[in-house]
């Protein structure tokens, strides 16, 4: 099933036999993101480059046609844990990707067409002690650069986080590991439930986060943010130029960096293992990832895990 919203394309795959790749992944990790596909102008050259620099090849470049007969090349390499990267070269315009064999259908839920404007980032949880090696992998193999670094402490745990992104900044991957093996916290809980490293959340960029969340909350549960977060907000950020009422009502977090303001919120996981969830994010010139909000997110996710276990 191909899901489309604006220029976003999410391809959902369910195995029909126990030995299908999708079935094997779900048996091991539960519902989750296996393939972060990267578009390239030359799949053959990109595949040769990344494999020569250490990426494990999983699928040699294959030429075929997409769902409307346009030429498409695809190759696949291993990334982190069981996450892979497909390298896709297509004659289709950006945002019109259509795999072969799909049949058009009507969406079961009607939402505004402009709800999201693109993919902002994918956050990947790593085993303790593997963060720096993973950063080096993306730098050396894919030519990414490190753009941000964050260390977060809560009463129960904490994390180290570094963000890598492509030179164009079109591909952004926050990578995070527990601060310690003894108190791995919610990242350690994700690793346990997921069965190793993987994508924890998918962040979708929206031009109007208040309107976006009002629509989505009819269909998805969101994390609850403690009242004290909003009581301390203006003392942390100074006077804010927008109405705090809807943000407090909808559990939207606010942060500032040297470039602008960022608003974000997170869904609860609706999957049996309580792993993958989603983020809605609105950027008002901000380039960061809500560093000051991560503690609030950590505490909210930890409460959510405790609620499910209870």
GIVENLIN-V170217 format. One record per helix or strand. SS is the DSSP state (@ for helix, = for strand). FROM is the first residue (numbers start at 0). LEN is the number of residues. If there is no record, write none. Layout:
ss & from & len
SS & FROM & LEN
SS & FROM & LEN
//
This chain:
ss & from & len
= & 1 & 4
= & 7 & 4
@ & 20 & 9
= & 34 & 1
= & 37 & 2
@ & 42 & 10
= & 56 & 9
= & 70 & 8
= & 83 & 7
= & 117 & 9
@ & 130 & 12
= & 144 & 9
= & 157 & 8
= & 171 & 7
@ & 184 & 10
= & 197 & 8
@ & 208 & 8
= & 221 & 1
@ & 226 & 5
@ & 232 & 5
@ & 243 & 7
= & 252 & 4
= & 260 & 7
= & 276 & 9
@ & 290 & 19
//
